[in-house]
Amino acid sequence: MDVKEAVSKAKDYVATVFDAEQPKNIGLEEIRFDDALNQWLITVGFSRPWDASKPLVTALGRDLDLKRSYKVVHLKDDDGRVVSVTDRRVEP
């Protein structure tokens, strides 16, 4: 699979799996290919309603100062199967 397909699958997977948590601003953060495992490691970032540090909303209705969660989606290169989703910790 090429990189664009891997990224698309990872973002779609995160959107689907975390749907009940209302993820917003889903976006690509990092891409890595692990030759030893033959896997794509795609980091996807997103915000959830409780990630807002302050309940401020702009006149446009958008939350301000949203924190982000980062998940690493591990995809098999040969068939695109998701092997796992793990947290990517961000150092403060």
C-alpha positions, 0 to 999 in steps of 0.5 A, spaced: 500 500 500 502 506 498 503 512 503 496 516 501 492 509 502 495 508 509 494 515 512 487 515 509 485 508 512 488 510 519 484 517 519 478 513 517 479 508 523 480 513 528 474 516 526 470 510 526 473 507 532 472 513 537 466 516 533 462 515 540 467 520 543 466 525 538 473 526 535 474 533 532 480 536 528 482 529 526 489 530 522 495 526 520 501 528 525 507 523 523 508 517 518 513 511 519 514 505 516 517 499 520 521 495 515 522 489 520 514 488 522 512 490 514 507 495 518 505 503 517 505 507 523 501 512 522 500 518 528 493 521 528 491 527 532 484 529 534 480 533 539 475 530 544 469 535 547 473 534 554 480 536 551 478 543 552 482 546 558 477 552 558 470 552 556 471 558 551 467 558 545 468 563 539 463 567 536 463 562 530 462 556 535 469 553 535 472 551 542 479 555 543 485 552 546 483 544 545 488 539 547 489 533 542 490 526 543 495 522 539 494 515 537 499 511 533 495 506 528 499 500 526 497 497 519 500 491 515 503 493 509 500 487 505 493 487 506 492 494 510 489 491 516 489 495 523 494 491 527 493 495 533 492 503 536 496 505 541 497 512 545 503 516 543 505 520 549 507 527 548 512 530 553 510 537 556 
